[in-house]
Amino acid sequence: MRSDATGENAKGGDSGRRGGPLVGRLLLGVTHRLRRSRSLSLLGEIERAPFAAPEEVRADQFRRLSALLAHAEARVPYYREMFRALRITSRDVRTLADFARLPVLTKDIIRERERDLVCEGLAPEALIKGASGGSTGVPLRFYYDQSYLDASEAATFRNLRQSGWRPGEMVGFFWGFNDQTSRMPRWQFELRQQARRMYQFNPFRSGPEEMDAWLRRWRTLGARAVFGYASTVARFAEHVEARGARVAPLRGVFTTGEKLYPQQRDVLARVFDCKVFDCYGSSEVRNIASECARGRMHVNADFVVLETDAPAQPDAPPPFLLTSLWNYAMPFIRYRNEDCGSVLEAACDCGSNFPLMHLDIARVNDNFLLPDGKVVHGLFFTYLMYGSEGIANFQFHQTAADAITLWVVPGYGSAAARESVVRAAVEKIKALTDAPLEVEVREVAEIPLTAAGKHRYTRSDVGAAMTETAAAATEAAARAGGGV
């Protein structure tokens, strides 16, 4: 492995870098101006924040928190009501100890008081609707605005920067396609990816044939970093290795969205010859934490306040309470997202003075292996049901390559709307393959939780076996001294 983060040496088999940093930075700058995005300017403002003195980090975090609380009290009905019920004002929260006395925000409260949690006075067209996913509870809707998206992108850029990546360099982006992207003509898709400097690969269509096409495109892409779902990026690395291909070293691989297993980290580091950085965030609260070059997870103190709550059981890990410091459209204040872990008191010698954390339990998404060999990331299925009327909960369970059961817990709302969503979901799943595929729908009163007390939206007995087999093969190769 090369010793520096910014080395330019490439292994055989790849063409020269396309769209060098000056050209790439120009394209990125023009694209951001056309999009009216502030991400690049925000990056300049936040880039050095982790390296401020510890007392400055704490003071900046509390300043941001105080501003958020004042805004919530003035313009968000739910929080205005909360402060009145407590007979205090936001100005009475003078320390983090004071802050810790405020009530916890739960998923049930968000579902019940959704509109009261949205900032008053915002034009409806300024609100962007989101929905939760993964395996950590009942789906819920929430809202944010463009300024929050810009800040989130700036934080992602800051994560990438610690590997030596420079704005304008191409990033391989392994993330779910939306309908608009899927319908784009090929020329428009390619032009868009080059302009945005993030080339998107679709985890929802990621079988061997698709990954062969990915590898062909990768050779001419000139990517300098990777960002995406841990399982999809790791499977691509395994595919590259299985094909005996050699690819140019990257500055860094950044994984998120689900648990990163040690064997996945190993194959990513081996194939792409770089450090692997795990990042932690969620749909509701983005940019919670990211690993540094020392492999330790730092809380992004200028984006979130991370606390822990009392565990439900004496021997259980404590659940997180999260406060997003940038979402003013729908503030999440002391939100229990149902992931668990701990905040650490130790310091890190990487130079960052952002606090450290440890993640115990987070989201897991299975990959589904279809009869024709296609592999589909689990989030494809959860996206089909996000925030749908008449559905309280659901789970897709693949019991065989040609058999999937959709378990549905009916909820408030129209039964006709629920049936329409379910019918459309079944049609889209069957359209994934030309091979026979049975999709059975069953309505139930509840869906059992896992032994860890988590809900899983996707379960694949076939995909899990595939993952275990790949992990065993990777470990065996490592023991035998195999590698790229």
N, C-alpha and C positions, 0 to 999 in steps of 0.2 A: 504493500500500500504506500502511496506517495506520502511524504511527510508534511507537505504544506497544503493549505486549503485552497489555494488559488493556482496550483500548477496547471500548465497547459498541455502537458504531454498526453498523447492519446495512444491507445492500443491499436493494433492493426485491425482492419475490417471496417473502419468508419471513414467517411469523407471528412474534409476539413470543416471547420465551424462555419455555418451559414449565418449571415446577418450579424456581423461582429458587434461589439458593445456600442460603438458610436451609432451605427445604423439602427440597431435594436432600440437604443435609448431614444433616438429620434422618432421611430415608429410608436414607441410606447407613449412618449410625450404628446404626439399629435392625437393619438387615440384617446388619451385622457382628457385632452382639451375638448375634443368632439363630444365625449361622454359627459363633460362638465364634472369630471371626477376630481376630488381633492386628495386622492390617495398619495400621490407623489409628494405634494407639499406637506401633508401630514407626516409622511415618513421622515422628512427632514426635521420636523418638530419633535418626534418621539424617538428617533434612532439612538440617541445617547442616554435616554432616560434610565435604562437598567444600570448604567455605570455612575450615576449620581451617588453621593454619599448616602449611607443608610438613613440618616435623619431627614435628608432631602426627599428620598423616596417615600418615607412615611408621611411627610408634610404634604407632598404633592397628592398622594392618594387621598388624604383626608380633605384637602381642599376640593378635589373633584367630587368626593362623596357629599360634602356639605352643599355644594352647588346642586347636585342631583336631588338631595332631600328637599331643598328649598323649592326647586322646580316641581317636584312631585306634590308637595303640599299646596302649591299655588294653582296647579293646572291639571292634576289627576284626581278625579273624584274619590277613588278608593282610598288613596293615601291622605287626602284632606279629611275624609271621614275617620281614618285611623288616628291621625294626630288629635283630632277633636275628642275621640273616645278616650285617648290616653291623657287628655288635658295637658298636653304639651305642644310646643311648636318645633319645627325643624331646627330652630336656633338653640333649643335646649340640648341637642345632641352635640356635645362638645368633645367627646372622646369615643374611641372604639368601644369602651365598656358601656357607655350610654347607648351606642348604636346596637349593641348586642341585646339590649332589652326590648327592642322593637319586635313585633310579631313576625313569625315566619310565614312566607308566601308559599303555598302549596299548589300542586296541579289542580286539585279540586277547586280551590279558590279562584284560580285563573279561569277555569271552565265556567264557574258560576257568575263571576263578576267581569267577564271579558271586556265589555264595553266600558265599564267604570275604571278599568286599568289603562285606558288609552288617553293620551293627552288631549285636553279640550282645545278646540280651535284649529286643529289640523285639518286641512282639506282632505276629503276621502281619497283623492287621487295621489296624495303624498304618502299614503300608507301602503306598505308592501306586506302582504300576508305571508306568514310562515306557518309551519306546523312541525311538531316534534316527531322524531323517529327513533330508531334503534330498539333497545330492549329494556327501557327503564320506565315503563308505566303506560298509562292510558294516553293516547294522542291528544294534543291540545293545539288550538290555534293561538297565534300571537302576531304582533305587528312591529314593524320597525320602519325607518325611512332611509333615504339615500345617504344621508350623512353617516348613519351607522354602517352601511355597506362600505363607504369610503374608508372609514376608520378601521373596519375589519380587514380590508385589503391592505392598508398601510401596515397593520400589525403582522400580516402574513409576510409582507415584504421584509419587515424587520427580522422575522424569524429566518428567512432565507439569507439575509445579509450576513448572519454570523458564520455561515459556511464559506464566505468569500464570494457568493453570488452578487452580481451587480445588476441594478435595474436596467432592463433592456435585453438581458440575456434570456434565452428561451428556457421555459420551464415545462417539463412533461407533467400534465395535469390529469390524473386518473380520478375522474369524478363523474357523477351521473349526468347523463344527457337529459335535457328537457325536450318537450315536443317541438319547440321552435328550432332548436339545434338539430334535431333528428330530421326535420323536413328541409333543411338547407340544401341547395345544390352544392355539389362537391367543390366547385370553384369558390363559391361564397364562403363555405366552411373554412377552406384553406386560407383564404384572404383574411378572414376574421381572426383565425388563430395566429397568423403571422403578425397582425397588427396589435393584438392584445399581448403577445409574447408569452402566451400560455397555450400549449397545444393539448387539446382535450382528447383523451382516450376513454372509451365508453365501457365502464365495468359491467353494464347491463348486457353487453354482448362481448363475452371474453373467453370463448372457447379456443381450442388449438388453432383453428383457421384464422380467427380474428387476431390472435397473438402473433401468428406468422406475418400477417399484414402489419401489425404494430411494429414488429422488428424491422421489416423492410422500410417503413416510414422513419423509424428511429435512426437508422443509419444515415439519413440525409437531413435529419431535423436540427442537429447541432444543439441539443438540449444541454444545459449546464447544471440543472437541478431537477428533482422530482418532488411533486407534492400530491398526495392522494390517499385513498383508502388503504390501510395497511395490508389487508388480505390480497387486494388486486395487484398492488405494486409488487408484493412478494411473489405472487404467482407468475407475474411477468418475468421477474428475475429468474425464477426456477425454469421457466420456458426458455429463456435465453441460454441458460446453462445447459439444459437438456439438448438444445440444438447445437451445442458446441460453438456457439457464436461468441465473439469477443467485441465488447463495446467500449467506447471511450470513457475514461474516468469522469465522474461527476464531482461537483463541488460538495453536494450533499443530497441525501434523500430525506424527505420530511413526510412522516406518516401521521394520519389522524383518523377520526371517525369510528375507531374500534380498537380493541386490544391488539398491541404489537407483541407477538410471542418471540422468545429468544431465538428460535430457529429461523423465524422470518427476518429478524435483525441480521443474523449471520449471513444468510444468502444475499441480502441486499448489499451489505458491506462488501461481500466477496465479489459479486458480479459487477457492481458499479464502482468498486475501489474507492470508497469514500466513507465518511461518517454517516450514521443514521440518526436522525433527530426525531423523537416522538413528540407529538403535540397533542394537547388536550383542550377540547372545546365541546360545545353542544349547539344544537340548532337554536335553542332559546338564548343562551349566553355564549358568545363566541370568544375565542382567544383567551381562554382561561390560563393556560400555562404551556410552556414549551421547554424541551431539553436544551441544555447548553452543550458546548463541545466536550465537557467532562462527563456528559451523560446523566446529569442531574436535572430534575424538573423544577423550573422556576415559575412562580406565579407572576403573571403580567399585572403588576401592582397598579399600573396606570390605566388598566382596562377593567379590572374586577377587584372586589373585596371578597376574599375567600375565607370563610369560617367553617367550623364543624359544629354539628349539633349533637345532642346526647344520643347514643345508639339505642335502638329498640330493645336489644338484648345485651346483657353484661359482656359477653364475649364477642360481640359483633363490632366491625369497624364503624367509626362514626360517619354519618352522612354529611355531605357538603351543604353549606348554605352559600349561595352566590349572589353577588350584587354587581350588575353590569353598570359601569360608570359612563357608558357612551350611548345607551339606548334611552333617549328622552321621549320617543314617541310612545313607548309602552314600558315604563320602568319595571325592571325585575329587581326587587329589593329584598334581600335575605330569602332567596328562592331555594327551596329544597329540590334539587334535580334528581335525587335518588341514586346518584353515584356516591361512593364512599372513599375515604382516605384520611390523610392527616396533614396538618401544616407543621413543618419542621423548624426547629429553632437554630439549626446549624447554619454556618456560612459556607459559601463556595469560593474556591480560589480561581474561578474562571474570569473574575472581574465584575460580574453582575451582582448587584446588591438587591435584586428582587428576591423575595422570600422563596424558600424551598418548600416543596410539597411531595407527598407520596400518594399515588393512586392505587387503591386496593381493588375496587370493583368498578367497571365501566361497561360500555356497550359492546355487544358481540353480534355480528351479522354473519349468518351462514351463506355460503355460495351454493347455488342449486345447479346440479349437473343434469342436463336434459338428455333424452334418449339418443339424439344425434350427436352428442358430445359437446354441445354448446354449454358454456358455463355462464350463469347469470348471478350477479351480485345480489345479496338479499335485499338491499335498499330499493331495488327495482320494484319489489312486491309491496314494501311498506308505502312507497310513494303512491301506489294505486289507491290507498285507503286513507291517506292523510286527512284528518279533520272533516271526515265525511258525515253528512247529516244522517241521523238514525243509527249510527254505529258507535257503541260505547267502547268496544275493544275488539281485537281480531288477532289471528295468527295464521300464517301460511306454514303448513307442515308437509314437507316432501318425504313420503314413506318409501318410494321407489322411483327409479328414473322416469317412469311414465305415470306417476300418480302423486297428486298434490291435494291435500285437504285444506280448505279455507274454513277456519273456525271463526264464527261471528257472534259477538255478544250484542244484541239489539240495544239501542239507546234512545234518548229523546229525539223526537223528530218524525218525519214522514217515513212510513214503511215503504211506500212507493219509491222514495228517494234512495233508501237503503238498497232495495232490490235493483234499482238502476245502476248504482255504483258497483254492486257485486257482479251484476251481469256484464258490465263493461270490463271489470277486472278479469273475469274468466276469459272473455274474448281476447284481451291483450296477452294473457298468459299463453293461451293456445296458439296465438299468432307468432310466438317466439320460435316455434319449431314446426316442420312439416311432418314430423313423426307423430304417431298416436300419443296423446297425452290426456289423461283423465284428471279433471279438476272437480272435486266434490265439495259442495258447500254445506256446512252444518251450523245451525244456530244453537247456541248453548247459553246457559245462565252465567257461566264464568269460565275462565281459562286458568288452569293451575299455574302457579308460579314455579320457578326453578327452586332447587334446594337452597340457593343463595338468596331467595326472596325476590328474584327479578322476574319481570315479564319479558318474554321473547316474542317479537313480532314474526320472526322467521326461524324455522327449524328445518334442517335438511339432514335426514339420516344418510343420504347418499353423499351430499357435499361434505358432511363431517368425516365420513370414512375416507373421502378423497384427501381432505386436509391432513388427517392423521397419517395416511400413507406417504404423502409428500414430505411431512415433517420427519417421519422415520427415515426416508431415503436421504434427506438432507443431513440428518445427524450421522447416518452411516457413512456418507461421503466425507464428512468432516473428520470422523474417526479414522477413516482410511487415508486421510491426507489429500482428499480430492479438492479441487478448486478450479478457478478459471486460469 
